[in-house]
Amino acid sequence: MQDISRAKSAELYEKSKTYFPGGVNSPVRAFKSVYGTPLFIQKGDGPYIWDADGNQFIDFCASWGPLILGHNNAKIREKVTEVMQNGMSFGAPTALENELAELIIKNNRFVEKIRFTSSGTEAVMSAIRLARGYTGRNKIIKFEGCYHGHSDSLLVKAGSGLVTFGETSSAGVPKAFADETIVIGLNDKQAVTEAFAQFKDDVAAVIIEGIPANNGLLLQDKEYVEFLSETCTANGALLIFDEVITGFRVGFEGAAAYYGITPDIVTYGKIIGGGLPVGMYGASNQIMAHISPDGGVYQAGTLSGNPVAMAAGIAALSILSQPNFYEELNAKAQAFVNDLKAYIADKGYELKIFTVGSIFWFAFTNKDIKTAEDIDPASMEKFKIMHRELLNRGIYFGPSGYEVGFVSAAHTSVELDKAKQAIFEALDIVFAK
């Protein structure tokens, strides 16, 4: 099949490289892990996006997850347009903040008070500071394969031992910052136990993605997550769930409800604002009392609680909180994945699909994958071929085999049937090589 035309996107990309490092404002957009130049998106509507060349795609990237209602949702658009008539930023409280906060807290057992931010990265950065301020301790335990945004203390990868101080994974991050972060492998109780034995009185928190979904979909057993919670409690540390992807995606209460585990602090991302720039962190009244102006942990933001973003959030979460929303969405996604699995099994292809809620991930392996180390980097060559074949058939996934896919409420049986056929054809090509 002939490749789709990317002439206008390629022209825009050449121009963008004169303005931005690598021609993009976020690295994965550069298409370095797949074939061709980046697609420059012109518009989106429902389950579809269109690029600058006029190519139409069924979208399973969903702006990296938050567009659970699809693109350009009418109710979100109407609410945002209504609120914008009164202004777009005040740097002062509005009633919209109260309205969205009430909607969240009344439908989420795991937070008593919240603080809005402008991004998931900012929410996680603030949660880390809160954990340190609350406990009076310095060190954070994180897990290899979990991504928590691009703040300095979390841009850290594992060292060479079972339990090590982290090593910076980005230039510009001082070693002293990395030395406050302990990085260990997922699904390794011994490493957790040893980390607390070594640094017992100085571990402020353990942070984990509620369900790790930034480096593949690394589903963890409930018993392991319970172990983390119990270990934190026994050692006076806090458990932080980073639910920037899973919050309001696997269910209104996210991975906390999925596991039935109450984390000490939870962070959420832009799904709150229907895709607009929003983040949030929340905890008990006792822990949140340490945030300024009530307490000594400082965190601020002119655009925190921005009225336009709050309006989008009210519209989006009002839909998400309706009865049976998640049951219907997750059932639709599971049926889609089950059909893909049946085809893969019938063909005997070396491919597994991991799934939770409306999130799914292709792994070119027959092994169970629970850690970053379980992923074979060489398998990404197969995804690279698959990605190109899917683009040529009008299906859009994020441009990396480590990224997950998302089914939205806007996907109907028409789009999902077309996508299934395209995936079947793409896989036949991948495994014919």
N, C-alpha and C positions, 0 to 999 in steps of 0.2 A: 504494500500500500504506500502511495506517495505521501511524503510528509506534508502536513498543512503549511500554508504560507505564513511566515512570520516576518515578512518584509518590513511592515510598519513597526512592529515590536522591536526588530533588530535595529532599525533606524533610531527609534527612541532610546534604545539601550546604548548605542554609540554616543548619542548626545548626553545621556545621563552620566556617562563615565567622565565627562568633563566637569561635572558638578559634584558628584558623590564618590566616595571611596568604593571602587569596584562597581560603580554605577547604581548602587542600591542603598537603601536606608536601613536594611536589616540583612545580615549575611546570607541566610538560606535562600533569599529571593533571587540570588545571582545564578541559580540553576547549575552550580558547579558539580553537583552529584548526578545530573541527568544530561540528556542530549539537548543541544540547541541553546539558543539565547532565551532569556526570561520572556514570558508573556506579559505584556502591559495590559492590564484589565481596564476596560472602558465602562462597563456597567454590570450590574447583577440584578436578578429578579427571581424570586422563588428559589428553585434548585439550580438555576442557571447563571453562568457568567459569560460575558462576551469580551474578546480581546480587541486590540486596536486594529487588527486585520479583519474583524468581523466574524471570526470563528466563534461558534457557540459550544459551550461545554456544560455537561452535568457536573456540578461541583461537589466533591467530597472533602474538600479542604476546609470550607466554611470559615474563612479568615482565621485558620488554625483553631477552629473549634467553637467560638462563641455564637455563631449564627445558627443556633439550634432551631430557630423559626424560619430559616432561609434568608435570602437576600431581600433587602428593601421591603420588609414586612409592612403592610399598610397601617396597622394599628400603631406600630412604633413610629413610622414616618409622620402620621397625623398628630400624635402626641408631641413629638419633637417640634413640628412646625407650629403647633399651637403655643408652646412655651417660648419658642424663639421670638415670637412677636413682642414679648416683654423684655427682651434682652438676653444676652448669651453668657455673661460672666459678671459676677459681682464681688467675689472674694468675701462674701458675707453669707450668713445663714439664710436659707429659704425654707418654706413649708414643704417643698418637694423632698428635701432630705428626710424630714420626719415621716413623710408618707412612704417613701421607699424603705426606710429603716423599719417601720412598723410592719410592712408587708414581709420583710425578711425575717425579723425576729419572731413574729407570730407563727411562722411556718418552719422555723428551724430550732430544734431543741438544743442545739449544740453551741449557741451563742446567746449571751444575755445583753451584751453591749457591743457595738461595732464602731469602727472608724473607716470612713471612705477615703480612698486615695485615688490616684489617677492611672495606676497600672498595677498589674500583678507583681512586677519586680519591686515596686515601691511598697506594696503591702507586705511582701516577704521580708524585705529589708527592715521594715518597721517592726514586724513580729519578732525578728531576731533581736533587735534592740530592746524590745519589751521583755523578752525572756531573760536577757542579761540584766536588765534593770530590776526585774522582779526577784530574780534569784540571787543577785549580787555575784554571779559567776561569769566566767569569760568564754569558755570553750563551747563549740557547737559540734555535734556529731551529724554528719550527713552521709549519704550513700552514693557509691559510684553508680552512675546511670540515671540519677535523679537530677533534674534541672530545676533551679529555683530562681531564674532571672539572672541578670548580669551585674548584681552588686558585688563589690570586691571580695567580701569574705565568703561568697558562695561560688565564685568562679575558680573552683578548686577541684583537682582530681586526686585520685588515690596515689599514695606512694607505693613502695615496693614490698612492704611487710603486711602482716595480718591487720595490725592497727598502727597507723602512721599519721603524723601530721600531714596535712594536704600539701600538694604542690600546685603552684599557680598554673591555671590552664589558659591564661591570657597575659600578654605583655601588659605592663603598667600596674599589675597587682603586687604590692610589696610583700616580701616573704613574711614579714611580721603579721600581716593580715591572714595569710594562709596558715601560719602557725597556730592560730586560734581555732582552726577548723580541722577536725579529725574525720578522715574519709575512710569508710570501710565498705565491703561488698554487701549487697543485698542478700537476704535469706541466709544469714550467717549468725546464729545466736552466739557462738563462741566469741566472734569478733566484738559483738556488742558487750558481752560480759567482760571481756578483757579490757575494752576501752574504758568502761566504768571503773574497773579495778585500778587501772593506771591513773585515771584523772578524776576519781570519785568526787572530790570536793570542788571541782572546777568546771563540771559540765553543766551548762545552763539549760541546754535543750537538745533533743534529737529532732531533726526535721526530715520528713519523708513526704514524697508526693502521696496523696491519699491512695491513689492507684497509679503507680509510675507509668506515664504515658508520653514522655518527652524523648525517650530513647528506645523506641519500640513500646509495646504494651506488656509490661513486666508484672503480671498478676501475682500477688502475694497471698499466701494462705492466711486465713483469719487468725489462726493460732499464732503465727509469727507476729502479726500486728498486735495482737493481745499481749504477747511477750514484750514487745517494745513499750507498750503502755505500762505494764506492770513493772518493768525494769526502771522506767523513768520515775514512777511513783516511789518505788523503794529507795531510789537514790536522790530524791529531792530535785530532780530535773523536770523540765516541761516537755511534753510531746506536741510538736507542731505538725499539723496536716497542711501541706501545700495543696490546696484544691483549686488552683487556678485553671486547670483543665477539667477536673472531675466535679467540682462544685457546680450545682445546678445543671449538670450534664447527665450523670448517671441517675440522678434523682434530685429533688429540690434540696435535700439535705446532704447530697453528695456521698463521698466515700465513708464519711462518719456513720451515716445511716446504713450504708451497704454492709459495713463490718459490724455495726452495732457497738462502736467504740467511741467514747467521748475524748477527743484530743483536748489539750489545755488551751491551745490557740489554733485557729483555723484561718487560712488566707484564701481569698477568692479573686477572680479576675474579671475580664471584660464581658463575659457572658451576662453579668449583672446589668450592663448597659446596652444589651442587644447588639454588642459589637463596638459601641463607642468607648473611648478611653476611660475605664473605671477599674478600680481595684478595691479591696476591702479586707480588713482583718477583724476578727472578733474573738471573744473569750468570755469568761465569767465576769460578773460585776467586780469581784475581788481583784482579778488580774488587770482588768481594764482600768481600774481606779489608779493605776500607776502611770497612765498616760496623761501628759500635760493637756489642759491646765489643772487637772485634779491631782496629778502626781509628777514625779521628777523625770519621767522618760519623755524627751522632747520629740515631737513629730508634727510637721505642718505641711501645708500645701495650698497655694492660692486657688488652684483648680479642683481641690478636693470638694466633692459634693457639688460640682458644677451643675447648674440647673438643666442644661440640655441633656447631659448624661443621666441625671436623675430622672428626667422625663422619659427617656428611652428605657431606663430600668423599670420604672413603674409600669409602662406598657408591656414590656417583655415578661417580667415576673408575674404580672397579673394573669397572663396566659399560662405560664408554666405552673402556677399554683392551682390551676383548675383540676377538678377530679379526673383521674384516668389519663392525664396528659402523658405522663412517663410510661404508664403501662402500654398505651397504644404505640408510642414512639419506639420503645424498646422491643416490643413484639414485632414491629415492622422491620427493625434493624436485624433482629435475630433470624427472621424468616429469610431475609436477603442473604445473610451470612450462611445459613444452613444450606441454601441452594448452591452457593459457591463451594461449600465444603463437599457437597454430594458430587459435584462435577469433578473436583480435585481427586476425591477418593476413587471415582469411577475410572479416571485416567491414570491413577497411580502416581501423580506428580509429587515431587518432594517439596511440599508447601503446606504450612499450617496457617490457619487464621485464628488469631487470638481476639477475643471480644468481651466487652462488658458494657451493658446498657446499649447506647447507640454509638459506641466507639469500637473500631476494629482495626486490625493490623496484619499485614501480610509478612510472614517470615519464611524465607526459602530454606526450610529445614524440616525434618521429621521429629526433631527433639522438642521437649518441653523447654521453654525459655523463661527463666525467672530473674536472671541477672544480666548486666551489660556484657559480662565476659562470655555469656552463652551465645551471643550473636556473632556469627562468622562474617567479618568484613567483606570477604570475597563474594558472599551471597548478594551483596548490593549491586553487582554487575547484572544479575537477573532482574532486579527491580528497575534498573536503568533502561533495559530493553522494554520491560512492561510499561514503564511510564511513557516512553515515546509512542508505543503502539496504542496506548489508551488515548493520548492526546490526538492522534490521527483518527480516532474513532469518536471524538467528542466527549471524552471523560477526563476530568481534571482531579488529580491528587497532588498533595504537597510534593515539591521537588526533592525528596529524599526518602530513601527506603527505611530510615529510622523514624519517620513521621507516621502518625496514625491517621485513619480516615474517620469521617463522621457522617452519619445519616441524620438528616434534619426533618422536621415536621413538614417541610415543603416538598420533600421527595414523595412522589406518588408511585403507584405500581407501574405507570408508564415509564418514568425515568429509571426506576430500579430494574425493570425488565430489560430496558435498553442497555443499562450499565452491565448487567449480568452477561448479556450476550457479548458485549465488547471485552469484558474480562476473560470470558472463555476463549475468545479468538486471540487475545493478547497472550494468554498463558500457553496456548498451543504453539505460538511462535517462540516464546521463551524456551520451552522445553524441547522444541525441534532443533535448537542450535547445539 
